[in-house]
Amino acid sequence: MRYLHTMVRVRDIDESLDFYCNKMGMQEVRRHESEAGRFTLIFLAASEDVEAVRNGQAPALELTYNWDPEDYQGGRNFGHLAYEVDDIYETCAKLQAAGVTINRPPRDGRMAFVRSPDNISIELLQKGEAQAPQEPWASMGNTGSW
């Protein structure tokens, strides 16, 4: 398992980039906009980690801007921790066998979500290419929120 990023939701991209980049000294290393999903993802690296983040050797800070306004209260702006795993299905099976609820199953062979005992959302991402869909995961619905 490899730690990938921490995600926080932001309400204003310019204000957030001013804080994280201009004031904290972080640098934007990549950006993804999803018209269909109506969100923008901005990945930042600490100044000494820029090349390591670009090369996948250090974790990033992911700023998520949802195009539709939302009032984030009670820590809702903190999104999730993300980890890359060698085998998404094996990891989820082990967690499930240990009593962990798979909140968002890896239906696509690429991504799953679980929650810690303290209700912190954790994203699990398949290393490399997505695996082919497999049962029971492919037809399993979401449980709770993730």
MDAnalysis code that builds the backbone (N, CA, C; Angstrom):
import MDAnalysis as mda
import numpy as np

u = mda.Universe.empty(438, n_residues=146, atom_resindex=np.repeat(np.arange(146), 3), trajectory=True)
u.add_TopologyAttr("name", ["N", "CA", "C"] * 146)
u.add_TopologyAttr("resid", np.arange(1, 147))
u.add_TopologyAttr("resname", ["MET", "ARG", "TYR", "LEU", "HIS", "THR", "MET", "VAL", "ARG", "VAL", "ARG", "ASP", "ILE", "ASP", "GLU", "SER", "LEU", "ASP", "PHE", "TYR", "CYS", "ASN", "LYS", "MET", "GLY", "MET", "GLN", "GLU", "VAL", "ARG", "ARG", "HIS", "GLU", "SER", "GLU", "ALA", "GLY", "ARG", "PHE", "THR", "LEU", "ILE", "PHE", "LEU", "ALA", "ALA", "SER", "GLU", "ASP", "VAL", "GLU", "ALA", "VAL", "ARG", "ASN", "GLY", "GLN", "ALA", "PRO", "ALA", "LEU", "GLU", "LEU", "THR", "TYR", "ASN", "TRP", "ASP", "PRO", "GLU", "ASP", "TYR", "GLN", "GLY", "GLY", "ARG", "ASN", "PHE", "GLY", "HIS", "LEU", "ALA", "TYR", "GLU", "VAL", "ASP", "ASP", "ILE", "TYR", "GLU", "THR", "CYS", "ALA", "LYS", "LEU", "GLN", "ALA", "ALA", "GLY", "VAL", "THR", "ILE", "ASN", "ARG", "PRO", "PRO", "ARG", "ASP", "GLY", "ARG", "MET", "ALA", "PHE", "VAL", "ARG", "SER", "PRO", "ASP", "ASN", "ILE", "SER", "ILE", "GLU", "LEU", "LEU", "GLN", "LYS", "GLY", "GLU", "ALA", "GLN", "ALA", "PRO", "GLN", "GLU", "PRO", "TRP", "ALA", "SER", "MET", "GLY", "ASN", "THR", "GLY", "SER", "TRP"])
u.atoms.positions = np.array([
    [0.847, -1.169, 0.000],
    [0.000, 0.000, 0.000],
    [0.895, 1.235, 0.000],
    [0.461, 2.263, -0.744],
    [1.213, 3.514, -0.813],
    [0.261, 4.681, -0.620],
    [0.650, 5.596, 0.270],
    [-0.152, 6.787, 0.556],
    [-0.089, 7.724, -0.637],
    [-1.263, 8.143, -1.160],
    [-1.323, 8.968, -2.358],
    [-1.602, 10.434, -2.095],
    [-2.724, 10.717, -1.399],
    [-3.076, 12.117, -1.193],
    [-4.110, 12.271, -0.089],
    [-4.249, 13.502, 0.345],
    [-5.321, 13.911, 1.237],
    [-6.173, 14.906, 0.462],
    [-7.486, 14.747, 0.518],
    [-8.388, 15.616, -0.236],
    [-9.172, 16.517, 0.707],
    [-9.219, 17.802, 0.341],
    [-10.074, 18.752, 1.041],
    [-10.912, 19.481, -0.001],
    [-12.155, 19.761, 0.356],
    [-13.042, 20.509, -0.527],
    [-12.849, 21.997, -0.270],
    [-12.863, 22.763, -1.344],
    [-12.678, 24.211, -1.225],
    [-13.865, 24.916, -1.860],
    [-14.184, 26.097, -1.352],
    [-15.334, 26.831, -1.870],
    [-14.935, 27.884, -2.891],
    [-13.643, 28.265, -2.924],
    [-13.170, 29.297, -3.844],
    [-11.750, 28.920, -4.281],
    [-11.595, 28.576, -5.561],
    [-10.288, 28.126, -6.062],
    [-9.230, 29.207, -5.897],
    [-9.533, 30.422, -6.313],
    [-8.538, 31.494, -6.259],
    [-8.094, 31.775, -4.829],
    [-9.045, 31.853, -3.921],
    [-8.717, 32.101, -2.515],
    [-7.883, 30.958, -1.950],
    [-8.241, 29.734, -2.303],
    [-7.509, 28.567, -1.799],
    [-6.095, 28.512, -2.368],
    [-5.949, 28.764, -3.672],
    [-4.611, 28.753, -4.271],
    [-3.752, 29.878, -3.715],
    [-4.361, 31.022, -3.432],
    [-3.613, 32.103, -2.805],
    [-3.058, 31.641, -1.456],
    [-3.906, 30.968, -0.671],
    [-3.458, 30.494, 0.642],
    [-2.383, 29.415, 0.506],
    [-2.709, 28.333, -0.215],
    [-1.794, 27.190, -0.267],
    [-0.519, 27.482, -1.059],
    [-0.634, 28.218, -2.161],
    [0.539, 28.462, -3.015],
    [1.283, 29.740, -2.631],
    [0.575, 30.868, -2.611],
    [1.251, 32.140, -2.354],
    [1.684, 32.307, -0.908],
    [0.887, 31.813, 0.013],
    [1.204, 32.005, 1.426],
    [1.946, 30.810, 2.045],
    [1.523, 29.596, 1.688],
    [2.150, 28.386, 2.250],
    [3.335, 27.903, 1.412],
    [3.452, 28.376, 0.183],
    [4.587, 28.008, -0.652],
    [4.431, 26.708, -1.424],
    [3.211, 26.152, -1.472],
    [3.003, 24.926, -2.233],
    [2.914, 25.262, -3.719],
    [3.028, 24.224, -4.560],
    [2.962, 24.431, -6.003],
    [1.942, 23.492, -6.624],
    [1.208, 24.010, -7.612],
    [0.266, 23.173, -8.348],
    [1.063, 22.250, -9.269],
    [0.755, 20.942, -9.212],
    [1.468, 19.994, -10.066],
    [0.574, 19.391, -11.150],
    [-0.732, 19.372, -10.932],
    [-1.650, 18.933, -11.988],
    [-3.067, 19.351, -11.626],
    [-3.903, 19.365, -12.699],
    [-5.288, 19.797, -12.540],
    [-6.153, 18.932, -13.453],
    [-7.342, 18.607, -12.964],
    [-8.298, 17.837, -13.760],
    [-9.672, 18.474, -13.595],
    [-10.326, 18.763, -14.722],
    [-11.683, 19.299, -14.678],
    [-12.632, 18.284, -15.285],
    [-13.746, 18.053, -14.609],
    [-14.752, 17.107, -15.086],
    [-16.055, 17.846, -15.334],
    [-16.352, 18.038, -16.603],
    [-17.617, 18.680, -16.980],
    [-18.788, 17.814, -16.529],
    [-18.680, 16.497, -16.759],
    [-19.764, 15.575, -16.398],
    [-19.972, 15.523, -14.880],
    [-18.881, 15.486, -14.133],
    [-18.977, 15.415, -12.678],
    [-19.130, 16.772, -12.008],
    [-18.918, 17.838, -12.770],
    [-19.047, 19.206, -12.286],
    [-18.102, 19.500, -11.116],
    [-16.816, 19.160, -11.337],
    [-15.818, 19.435, -10.303],
    [-14.457, 19.687, -10.942],
    [-13.581, 20.316, -10.162],
    [-12.188, 20.538, -10.539],
    [-11.322, 19.965, -9.428],
    [-10.306, 19.200, -9.809],
    [-9.322, 18.670, -8.867],
    [-7.998, 19.366, -9.135],
    [-7.372, 19.875, -8.082],
    [-6.074, 20.530, -8.189],
    [-5.145, 19.845, -7.193],
    [-4.039, 19.299, -7.699],
    [-3.087, 18.598, -6.842],
    [-1.906, 19.512, -6.570],
    [-1.584, 19.664, -5.285],
    [-0.506, 20.532, -4.844],
    [0.595, 19.720, -4.175],
    [1.809, 20.254, -4.279],
    [2.958, 19.631, -3.618],
    [3.656, 20.677, -2.763],
    [4.200, 20.215, -1.648],
    [5.060, 21.088, -0.855],
    [6.275, 21.432, -1.706],
    [6.863, 22.589, -1.477],
    [7.930, 23.086, -2.350],
    [9.071, 22.086, -2.536],
    [9.431, 21.361, -1.517],
    [10.529, 20.395, -1.635],
    [10.091, 19.056, -2.224],
    [8.789, 18.876, -2.452],
    [8.274, 17.601, -2.949],
    [7.736, 17.660, -4.375],
    [7.910, 18.770, -5.071],
    [7.287, 18.945, -6.389],
    [7.650, 17.812, -7.341],
    [8.925, 17.564, -7.541],
    [9.331, 16.498, -8.478],
    [8.906, 15.127, -7.977],
    [8.988, 14.906, -6.677],
    [8.585, 13.611, -6.118],
    [7.091, 13.370, -6.322],
    [6.274, 14.406, -6.177],
    [4.832, 14.264, -6.413],
    [4.586, 14.011, -7.895],
    [5.241, 14.770, -8.760],
    [5.079, 14.565, -10.209],
    [5.461, 13.151, -10.627],
    [6.447, 12.582, -9.954],
    [6.916, 11.228, -10.276],
    [6.198, 10.145, -9.482],
    [5.208, 10.540, -8.683],
    [4.465, 9.560, -7.896],
    [5.230, 9.015, -6.702],
    [6.215, 9.766, -6.230],
    [7.048, 9.303, -5.123],
    [6.742, 9.987, -3.795],
    [5.779, 10.908, -3.796],
    [5.398, 11.599, -2.557],
    [3.907, 11.899, -2.635],
    [3.245, 11.969, -1.492],
    [1.812, 12.273, -1.492],
    [1.548, 13.744, -1.807],
    [0.337, 13.997, -2.306],
    [-0.076, 15.347, -2.684],
    [-1.252, 15.791, -1.824],
    [-1.541, 17.069, -1.904],
    [-2.759, 17.621, -1.336],
    [-3.699, 17.847, -2.509],
    [-4.879, 17.243, -2.457],
    [-5.878, 17.412, -3.516],
    [-6.918, 18.412, -3.052],
    [-7.056, 19.501, -3.796],
    [-8.129, 20.457, -3.556],
    [-9.260, 20.095, -4.505],
    [-10.449, 19.885, -3.977],
    [-11.608, 19.562, -4.797],
    [-12.573, 20.732, -4.750],
    [-12.858, 21.260, -5.935],
    [-13.813, 22.348, -6.061],
    [-15.041, 21.803, -6.776],
    [-16.160, 21.746, -6.076],
    [-17.423, 21.315, -6.671],
    [-18.103, 22.539, -7.267],
    [-18.464, 22.463, -8.543],
    [-19.006, 23.617, -9.248],
    [-20.351, 24.059, -8.695],
    [-21.103, 23.136, -8.132],
    [-22.386, 23.495, -7.529],
    [-22.124, 23.836, -6.061],
    [-22.536, 25.025, -5.629],
    [-22.221, 25.465, -4.260],
    [-22.758, 24.511, -3.195],
    [-21.978, 24.366, -2.146],
    [-22.364, 23.547, -1.001],
    [-21.765, 24.195, 0.241],
    [-22.526, 24.209, 1.322],
    [-22.034, 24.761, 2.583],
    [-21.405, 23.622, 3.373],
    [-20.076, 23.642, 3.500],
    [-19.361, 22.577, 4.208],
    [-19.319, 22.890, 5.698],
    [-19.956, 22.034, 6.481],
    [-19.988, 22.219, 7.933],
    [-19.514, 20.958, 8.624],
    [-19.063, 21.111, 9.841],
    [-18.691, 19.966, 10.665],
    [-17.579, 19.132, 10.079],
    [-16.615, 19.760, 9.419],
    [-15.502, 19.021, 8.852],
    [-15.806, 18.387, 7.506],
    [-16.965, 18.668, 6.921],
    [-17.339, 18.077, 5.633],
    [-16.362, 18.472, 4.530],
    [-15.661, 19.586, 4.702],
    [-14.706, 19.991, 3.683],
    [-13.489, 19.068, 3.631],
    [-13.229, 18.327, 4.727],
    [-12.188, 17.303, 4.661],
    [-12.782, 16.134, 3.909],
    [-12.108, 15.709, 2.872],
    [-12.661, 14.669, 2.022],
    [-12.237, 13.269, 2.388],
    [-10.989, 12.906, 2.105],
    [-10.565, 11.538, 2.336],
    [-9.052, 11.411, 2.275],
    [-8.573, 10.290, 2.788],
    [-7.195, 9.865, 2.598],
    [-7.223, 8.889, 1.429],
    [-6.166, 8.834, 0.629],
    [-6.143, 7.920, -0.517],
    [-4.886, 7.066, -0.485],
    [-5.076, 5.769, -0.751],
    [-3.970, 4.810, -0.784],
    [-4.055, 3.976, -2.049],
    [-2.908, 3.735, -2.648],
    [-2.809, 2.846, -3.802],
    [-2.520, 1.445, -3.291],
    [-3.223, 0.450, -3.851],
    [-3.042, -0.937, -3.427],
    [-2.708, -1.812, -4.638],
    [-1.992, -2.900, -4.398],
    [-1.586, -3.800, -5.480],
    [-2.760, -4.547, -6.091],
    [-3.733, -4.913, -5.250],
    [-4.885, -5.684, -5.738],
    [-6.133, -5.202, -5.004],
    [-6.942, -4.402, -5.702],
    [-8.123, -3.793, -5.081],
    [-9.091, -4.835, -4.552],
    [-9.265, -5.932, -5.297],
    [-10.210, -6.967, -4.870],
    [-9.699, -7.716, -3.634],
    [-8.444, -8.071, -3.634],
    [-7.864, -8.764, -2.483],
    [-7.902, -7.874, -1.238],
    [-7.562, -6.597, -1.409],
    [-7.575, -5.667, -0.278],
    [-8.984, -5.543, 0.298],
    [-9.977, -5.369, -0.571],
    [-11.357, -5.226, -0.098],
    [-11.856, -6.515, 0.554],
    [-11.490, -7.654, 0.009],
    [-11.900, -8.937, 0.598],
    [-11.311, -9.094, 1.994],
    [-10.035, -8.749, 2.166],
    [-9.390, -8.840, 3.488],
    [-10.055, -7.889, 4.483],
    [-10.333, -6.671, 4.036],
    [-10.980, -5.710, 4.923],
    [-12.380, -6.179, 5.300],
    [-13.123, -6.664, 4.333],
    [-14.475, -7.146, 4.587],
    [-14.457, -8.337, 5.547],
    [-13.517, -9.249, 5.370],
    [-13.387, -10.412, 6.256],
    [-13.039, -9.988, 7.681],
    [-12.383, -8.826, 7.808],
    [-12.017, -8.305, 9.129],
    [-13.128, -7.457, 9.733],
    [-14.297, -7.397, 9.065],
    [-15.436, -6.673, 9.611],
    [-15.573, -5.237, 9.140],
    [-14.776, -4.827, 8.162],
    [-14.850, -3.462, 7.640],
    [-15.918, -3.401, 6.548],
    [-16.804, -2.422, 6.636],
    [-17.825, -2.217, 5.611],
    [-17.185, -1.576, 4.392],
    [-17.446, -2.133, 3.228],
    [-16.977, -1.549, 1.973],
    [-18.079, -0.593, 1.515],
    [-17.905, 0.686, 1.801],
    [-18.951, 1.676, 1.520],
    [-19.183, 1.887, 0.026],
    [-18.116, 1.925, -0.722],
    [-18.210, 2.030, -2.189],
    [-17.365, 0.880, -2.734],
    [-18.007, -0.204, -3.162],
    [-17.265, -1.365, -3.647],
    [-16.497, -1.058, -4.933],
    [-15.463, -1.851, -5.227],
    [-14.660, -1.628, -6.433],
    [-15.328, -2.207, -7.680],
    [-16.523, -1.746, -7.965],
    [-17.279, -2.250, -9.120],
    [-16.513, -2.102, -10.427],
    [-15.724, -1.038, -10.519],
    [-14.990, -0.739, -11.740],
    [-13.591, -1.343, -11.761],
    [-13.237, -2.082, -10.721],
    [-11.901, -2.669, -10.645],
    [-10.812, -1.658, -10.372],
    [-11.201, -0.458, -9.991],
    [-10.232, 0.610, -9.795],
    [-10.322, 1.325, -8.453],
    [-11.528, 1.560, -7.952],
    [-11.682, 2.429, -6.791],
    [-12.689, 1.862, -5.800],
    [-12.361, 1.995, -4.516],
    [-13.274, 1.616, -3.446],
    [-13.116, 2.634, -2.316],
    [-14.128, 2.704, -1.444],
    [-14.055, 3.554, -0.265],
    [-14.477, 2.757, 0.960],
    [-13.772, 2.988, 2.064],
    [-14.121, 2.442, 3.372],
    [-14.048, 3.602, 4.356],
    [-14.433, 3.350, 5.604],
    [-14.322, 4.380, 6.647],
    [-13.571, 3.807, 7.838],
    [-12.804, 4.679, 8.476],
    [-12.081, 4.287, 9.684],
    [-13.066, 4.222, 10.848],
    [-12.641, 3.671, 11.990],
    [-13.524, 3.662, 13.167],
    [-13.960, 5.060, 13.594],
    [-13.185, 6.084, 13.207],
    [-13.537, 7.462, 13.537],
    [-14.285, 8.146, 12.401],
    [-14.749, 7.346, 11.439],
    [-15.572, 7.820, 10.330],
    [-14.807, 8.641, 9.291],
    [-13.483, 8.447, 9.215],
    [-12.682, 9.101, 8.184],
    [-12.799, 8.275, 6.914],
    [-13.118, 8.931, 5.808],
    [-13.261, 8.257, 4.528],
    [-11.883, 7.948, 3.950],
    [-11.704, 6.700, 3.486],
    [-10.436, 6.257, 2.917],
    [-10.698, 5.685, 1.531],
    [-10.037, 6.278, 0.538],
    [-10.150, 5.816, -0.838],
    [-9.031, 4.820, -1.118],
    [-9.384, 3.705, -1.729],
    [-8.424, 2.698, -2.149],
    [-8.425, 2.687, -3.673],
    [-7.244, 2.829, -4.275],
    [-7.127, 2.875, -5.724],
    [-6.212, 1.758, -6.218],
    [-6.644, 1.067, -7.254],
    [-5.868, -0.004, -7.852],
    [-4.590, 0.556, -8.464],
    [-3.472, -0.045, -8.139],
    [-2.201, 0.356, -8.742],
    [-2.230, 0.003, -10.224],
    [-1.783, 0.915, -11.065],
    [-1.754, 0.666, -12.501],
    [-3.151, 0.721, -13.103],
    [-3.371, -0.102, -14.103],
    [-4.659, -0.142, -14.783],
    [-5.720, -0.795, -13.914],
    [-6.960, -0.422, -14.159],
    [-8.086, -1.041, -13.447],
    [-8.138, -2.529, -13.792],
    [-8.574, -3.315, -12.819],
    [-8.795, -4.736, -13.074],
    [-10.149, -4.910, -13.760],
    [-10.329, -6.045, -14.406],
    [-11.624, -6.353, -15.017],
    [-12.660, -6.488, -13.904],
    [-13.895, -6.030, -14.129],
    [-14.940, -6.170, -13.115],
    [-15.114, -7.633, -12.703],
    [-15.311, -7.825, -11.396],
    [-15.475, -9.167, -10.825],
    [-16.610, -9.165, -9.821],
    [-17.268, -10.287, -9.716],
    [-18.271, -10.478, -8.670],
    [-17.561, -10.937, -7.404],
    [-18.075, -10.618, -6.235],
    [-19.378, -10.016, -5.991],
    [-19.368, -8.496, -6.120],
    [-18.207, -7.927, -6.381],
    [-18.025, -6.478, -6.360],
    [-18.805, -5.769, -7.453],
    [-18.845, -6.329, -8.656],
    [-19.429, -5.652, -9.814],
    [-20.897, -5.308, -9.605],
    [-21.626, -6.146, -8.880],
    [-23.060, -5.883, -8.690],
    [-23.407, -5.402, -7.280],
    [-22.394, -5.139, -6.470],
    [-22.615, -4.707, -5.091],
    [-22.914, -3.215, -5.038],
    [-23.933, -2.848, -4.308],
    [-24.297, -1.436, -4.160],
    [-23.499, -0.737, -3.083],
    [-23.642, 0.570, -3.023],
    [-23.001, 1.363, -1.982],
    [-23.694, 1.118, -0.645],
    [-22.919, 1.279, 0.428],
    [-23.435, 1.158, 1.785],
    [-23.086, 2.429, 2.543],
    [-24.084, 3.153, 2.992],
    [-23.813, 4.385, 3.733],
    [-23.214, 5.442, 2.835],
    [-22.453, 6.345, 3.421],
    [-21.810, 7.395, 2.654],
    [-20.316, 7.144, 2.632],
    [-19.680, 7.707, 1.649],
    [-18.245, 7.526, 1.533],
    [-17.612, 8.819, 1.125],
])
